[in-house]
Structure formats: C-alpha cells, structure tokens
Amino acid sequence: MEIVAARWLDFVALQVRNGQKTHSTLKQYSDCWRGTLAPLLAHFDVNELTRAQVQTLLYEELFRRDRHGQYVLDEDGNLIPLVGKQARHVLGAILNFAADRGYRHDGMSPLFGTKAPPKRPRGARIERVLTEAEWAELLEMARVAARRPRAAPHLYWMLVLMYYTGVRIGEAVGLTHAKVHLSLDPPMGLGL
C-alpha cells in the first residue's frame, strides 16, 4: 500500500501542477495518508486488502493521530474517534487508483460496496469555567510571553479584558479600541 499511495500522491501532485487541484488539497491528502491511514495500512499488500478489512478499519480503527502517527488522547486519556469523511475519501481514491492502474489483480476497489461509518453522536458539551487559580496562571503565562523580544502584548490585554468584564473570546476579538478603556481600574468595555 505504501508504494501505491506514494504513486497516487505523485499523480495528485501532477494534477496540482496542471491546475486541477490545489496545493492545500495535496497537503491534506498527504497528511491524511501519513498520519491516519499509513500506520494502519502501509504494511498491507494492495491485493491482500479485503472488503471486510476495509469495513472494520473504517468502523473501528480510525482514531486521531498527530503528524508523527502517534495517537492523540483526550483529557481522560481515551482515543479520539475520527469524524468526517476525509479518511474514507482518501482511502477510496488510493484504492480506485490501484484498481484503475492495474495494481489490484482483480481490478476492483475493496471499498466498493462498503458503507460509510454512521455519524457518532456528539456528547453533551461540558461548559467549564476557569477557577481563580487557573485564571492567575493563564494571565501570568500571557504576561511572561508578552515580555519576549518582538512579542505583542495583545493576548495579555485581551485576557485581562475577558477576566474583568466576562466577555467571551469572540466578543473580545470583535471589540474596537474606541469601545475599550484599559486605563480604568478594572478595565472596562463600553456597551458590554
């Protein structure tokens, strides 16, 4: 599979040079193959893959990985299931390329006839408020970062504004200079 995937990525790179695809598409495909699919499939011969193996992979084995291929864990140390269609799309494109170019002896993609994994229900969102100690630590980290050479103090002042006024991130980013009075103690935003 590694060789077929490399040839498919070369084919996509040719499409980029011809203006049929963008560089970002090639990067996304490459990252998906290297980070998500290659750790699970690179050792397979393209002719060994069966429909059952592909279906099992799509339903039970796709979890988020970092760019080095290591699993990313959530706050509780659990694997994070992948959602979305990109891994299935990339795998389908590689297997179709293999079938079309004669790399698969049967000329068929084992993905053909499989079903997309069902959408996983999103868990209830847990709203969390930072404690005083967490806010103090966050503000101190931003203050130290703002003192680095060529660093802008914007993050620190935005966090100060959020801490004292209670505005959300989107509201803080959307404020204009005319609506904020940092000279007041505590700093205040007008019309909040």
N, C-alpha and C positions, 0 to 999 in steps of 0.2 A: 504493500500500500504506500509505503514511503516514496518509492520511485514514481508510482503513478501520480501521487499527489504533487510531487515536485514537477512532473511534466505538465500536469493540469495548471499549476501556478505559473509555469512558463507560458502556457497558452493564454492565460488571463493577462499576463504581462504584455504579450503581443497585442491583445485586444486594447490594452491601455495605450500602447504606442500608436495604434490605429484610431484612437479616439472613440472606441466603442464602449469602454469602461473607464472609470476614474481611478486615480492613484489610491484614493481612500478606500475604494471597493477592494482593490488588490490587497491593501494592508489589512482590512477586516477579514477577508478570506484567509490570508496567510496567518493572521493571529488566531483565528478560529481553528484552523488545521493544527498549528503548532501547539497552541495552549489547551485545546479541548479534545480534539479528535485523535491526534497523533499519539498521545500517551496510551490511548485505548486500542488503537488500530494499526499503528505503524509496523508492528511485528507480524501482522497477517499477510499472507499471500492474497492478492486481489481475487484469485479464483477460489480461495477457501471460504470466503465470507458467504454465509447463508442468510436467507431472509429472516430466519428465527434469531440468528445472532444480531443482525441489524436491529430488529424489533426490540430485543432485550436491551441492547445498547441505548436505544432512544428512550425507552421507558424507565430504565433502572440505573443507568450508569453515568448519565451526564450531570456532572456537578461542576460548579465554578472552580476555575483554576487561575493561578497567576500567570504571568508571562514566562515563568520558568517551568510551568507544568505541574506545580505543586498545588494541592487542594487548598482552597481558601475556606476558613471556618467562620461561622457566625459567632456572636457574643457568647453563646453557650457551648461552643466547641463542636457544633454539628456541621456536617457538609451542607452546602447551599445548593439546592437543585437549580439547574438552569431552566429558565423560562424563555420563551421566544422560539423562533423558527430558524435562526441562523445556522445552528449546528446541523440540523436536518437538511437545510438548503445546500450547505457546503458539501456534506457527505453525498447528497444526491447528485450534485454537479460532478464530483470526483468519480462516482460510480457510473454515471451516464457517460462521462468522458472515457472511462475504461472500457465500457461496452462498445461505444462507437468506434474507438480506435483499435479494437481487437485485443486489448489486454485481458479481457474476460473471455474465456474459451466458449462460453455458452452465448455470448453476445447480449446478455440481459443484466440489468442492474438489480441486485438483491433488494434494493429499496422499493422497487416497483411492487405494488400490491400491499405494502405495509401502511399502517395508519399512523397519523401524527399523534404524538402523546397528548392526552387530554390536558387542558389547561388546569394547572394546580390552583385551588382556591387560595387566594391571598389571606394570610392570617390577619386577625384583628390587629390594627395598628396600636401600638402601645405608646401613649403620649407620656413623655418623660420631661420633668423639669429639673434643671441643674440645681444642685444644692449650693449653699453659700460657699462651702469649701471648693467645690468644682468650679464655680464662677471665679473665685480668687485665683485658683491655679490657672485657669484659662486666661484671665486678664494678665497675670504675671508672665505667662508664656508669650503672649502677644506684645507685652511691653518690652521684654528682652529681645524678641525678634525685630521690633521696630528700631532698636538701637544699633543693629548691624549696619555695616557700611552699605550705602546705596539702597537701604530698605526704606520703604514709605511707611508712615505711621497710620495709614488709613484703617488697617484691620483693628489696631488697638482702639482707635477712637470710635469705630463702628461698634465694637464690643462694649465700650463704655456707654455709648448711647443706648444700646439694647439693654444693658444691665439696669440703667437708671430709669428708662422710660417704659420698658416692657414691650417695645416694638419687636415684631418678628423680622427675620432676615430679609425677606422680600420688601418689607416696609422700610427697613433701614437703608437698603441699597437704593430704593427709589426716592429717598429724600434729597432735596436740593439744599445748597448752602444757605439760602435765604430762610429755610424753614427750621434750621438748627441753631441753637445758641449754646455753644460749648463753654462760653465764659461764665454761665450761670452755675451755681453750686446747688444741687446737682445739675448736669447738662440737661437741657430740655429741648423738645421738638415742638414746634407750633402746629396746631391742628391735629394732634395725635389723640 
